[in-house]
Amino acid sequence: MPSPVPSSTADDGASAPKPEKTETAGSLARFLLSIALIAWAMRSLFIQPFSIPSGSMLPALFIGDYIAVSKWPYGYSRYSFPWSFPPINGRIFAGLPKRGDVVVFHLPSENADLVKRVIGLPGDTVEVRGGALILNGRIVPRRPLSPVAMPISPNSPCRVIPPAQPDVVERGGHPYCLYPALLESLPGGPSYTVLDQVDASAGDNFGPAKVPAGRLFLMGDNRDDSLDSRFPTDEGGVDMLPLEDVIGRAQLTFWSTDGSASYVKPWTWFTALRARRIGNGYTGPAR
């Protein structure tokens, strides 16, 4: 008489596919975790994208520019990482920015990430008189340029600081806003275009002030429309920025939109593209 088949054998046969399904789910979870870790490492250690929300760095950076920010040149702090985790004290692998570098940094007083240009390093004495920059007792050379013509678009109106009046011209059927411009050349550093809209603005006279150890003095290129190190944090400014608040160095613009795009209309992502901005650097005369 044949022996009955043990129930355990039947159960094993019925449950055989389950380990395979579990393995498949586990493989997918490991794959997604690997992708997340790679993305975290790229953003935290190498390159982070950043969008420009204001015109304080005109004409080097337009509202609607998307820039690549490199993390490694200055080392890493807690602000290098998403949600400031891990909470590093100070900086590791620290490197000092150079005068003229455009840096992205975290401003704790506003809980916001901002972008400005490095003007003064620790130990430098910075002064502004009548809008002219004075570094370590010497006037930083500036020469006049032709007015910069900024294209007017939905995200870039012709914003001026009173008492200046908008100066709008039409070129090729498109409106442009003209701004008075100068080419400023830092000692031992780069040249770059600054906008000087009005005389005797709030930031046209400052200091002299010595940059403390572990701090930076930053300014926006749009000098009359930038709350930077010339202003204390309780006035909405940056004051002397601690080095540990620096996120990274702006490398180049990889995308730029004029603000006319709609997320639900993908074709407008390209009609709004300012293609000539792609690959743009942040030194030399504005283009």
ZAMI-933541 format. One line per field, with one value per residue (C-alpha): x, y, z; residue number from 1. Coordinates in steps of 0.25 Angstrom, whole numbers, m for minus. Layout:
N
c1 X,...
c2 Y,...
c3 Z,...
num NUM,...
This chain:
287
c1 0,6,11,3,11,16,8,21,25,12,13,28,23,11,20,32,29,29,44,46,36,42,56,50,45,58,66,57,58,73,74,65,74,86,81,77,91,98,89,91,106,106,98,106,120,121,110,98,88,83,73,74,62,66,74,85,96,92,97,106,93,79,67,63,77,80,95,104,110,123,125,139,147,144,142,129,120,107,101,107,97,82,75,88,91,100,102,117,123,132,138,145,155,154,159,158,151,158,154,144,138,123,119,105,104,93,88,83,76,67,68,71,82,87,98,108,123,135,141,149,157,160,170,166,161,148,143,133,133,123,121,136,141,154,162,173,174,175,163,159,160,148,145,132,125,114,100,96,84,75,64,51,42,32,42,51,44,52,54,62,65,59,62,67,56,54,62,55,59,54,63,59,45,48,49,62,65,78,87,99,111,126,137,143,156,161,175,181,167,157,150,134,123,116,103,103,89,89,98,98,90,89,101,110,118,123,134,146,144,154,149,151,157,148,139,137,132,122,116,105,109,96,102,90,80,88,87,101,112,111,98,96,86,76,74,73,87,98,109,122,119,125,133,125,112,118,112,120,126,117,123,114,99,94,79,72,57,50,39,28,28,17,19,7,12,25,27,28,40,48,41,45,59,70,80,91,92,96,111,112,123,123,136,139,130,115,110
c2 0,13,22,36,48,56,69,76,73,78,91,93,92,101,112,110,123,132,133,137,148,152,152,161,171,171,173,185,191,190,196,208,210,210,220,229,228,231,243,247,246,254,265,265,263,268,276,282,290,304,313,328,335,350,360,364,357,363,363,351,343,345,342,328,323,309,308,296,298,290,285,280,293,298,285,281,287,283,292,283,272,271,276,279,264,260,272,275,285,295,290,277,277,292,301,316,323,333,347,348,334,334,325,319,320,317,329,324,337,335,320,322,319,331,335,346,349,348,362,361,349,348,359,368,382,386,400,406,421,428,414,411,398,400,388,388,403,403,407,395,399,401,405,409,400,402,400,385,382,372,365,368,355,350,347,359,372,385,387,400,406,420,431,423,422,410,412,402,401,391,383,372,374,371,380,382,389,397,398,406,397,396,386,384,377,371,371,358,353,353,365,365,374,382,390,404,409,422,431,431,418,411,403,413,416,406,403,402,389,377,363,354,341,330,340,345,359,357,367,365,370,378,388,397,385,375,373,367,368,383,381,374,362,370,379,367,367,356,363,356,342,330,321,309,314,313,302,303,310,314,308,311,312,299,304,317,321,334,331,328,313,305,291,286,290,283,290,303,298,300,313,319,315,325,316,326,326,312,310,324,327,339,347,357,367,363,356
c3 0,m4,7,8,4,16,17,19,5,0,8,3,m12,m10,m3,m13,m21,m8,m6,m21,m19,m6,m13,m25,m15,m7,m20,m24,m10,m11,m25,m21,m8,m16,m26,m14,m8,m21,m22,m8,m10,m23,m17,m4,m8,m23,m30,m25,m34,m30,m36,m36,m29,m29,m37,m27,m36,m49,m59,m56,m52,m57,m49,m54,m56,m51,m47,m44,m30,m27,m13,m12,m14,0,8,15,26,31,20,10,13,11,24,30,33,38,47,45,54,45,32,28,17,18,6,6,m6,m15,m17,m28,m26,m27,m15,m10,5,15,23,36,40,28,27,12,2,m5,m15,m15,m19,m10,m8,5,11,26,30,18,21,13,11,1,m2,m12,m18,m20,m14,m5,m2,8,6,m9,m18,m27,m41,m49,m63,m70,m79,m89,m82,m80,m87,m79,m87,m80,m78,m68,m57,m60,m60,m62,m47,m43,m29,m27,m31,m44,m55,m64,m77,m87,m101,m112,m120,m130,m126,m111,m99,m92,m79,m79,m66,m64,m63,m59,m60,m47,m45,m32,m28,m32,m36,m47,m54,m55,m58,m47,m48,m42,m43,m34,m26,m11,m9,5,2,m5,8,18,27,27,34,36,32,44,44,39,32,18,12,1,m9,m20,m34,m35,m24,m21,m20,m12,3,6,16,16,24,37,38,46,34,25,21,21,30,31,27,35,26,31,25,11,2,m10,m22,m34,m47,m58,m63,m68,m71,m71,m73,m75,m66,m77,m76,m70,m63,m70,m84,m86,m100,m92,m85,m98,m103,m90,m90,m91,m98,m99,m84,m84,m80,m76,m66,m56,m59,m70,m77,m77,m90
num 1,2,3,4,5,6,7,8,9,10,11,12,13,14,15,16,17,18,19,20,21,22,23,24,25,26,27,28,29,30,31,32,33,34,35,36,37,38,39,40,41,42,43,44,45,46,47,48,49,50,51,52,53,54,55,56,57,58,59,60,61,62,63,64,65,66,67,68,69,70,71,72,73,74,75,76,77,78,79,80,81,82,83,84,85,86,87,88,89,90,91,92,93,94,95,96,97,98,99,100,101,102,103,104,105,106,107,108,109,110,111,112,113,114,115,116,117,118,119,120,121,122,123,124,125,126,127,128,129,130,131,132,133,134,135,136,137,138,139,140,141,142,143,144,145,146,147,148,149,150,151,152,153,154,155,156,157,158,159,160,161,162,163,164,165,166,167,168,169,170,171,172,173,174,175,176,177,178,179,180,181,182,183,184,185,186,187,188,189,190,191,192,193,194,195,196,197,198,199,200,201,202,203,204,205,206,207,208,209,210,211,212,213,214,215,216,217,218,219,220,221,222,223,224,225,226,227,228,229,230,231,232,233,234,235,236,237,238,239,240,241,242,243,244,245,246,247,248,249,250,251,252,253,254,255,256,257,258,259,260,261,262,263,264,265,266,267,268,269,270,271,272,273,274,275,276,277,278,279,280,281,282,283,284,285,286,287
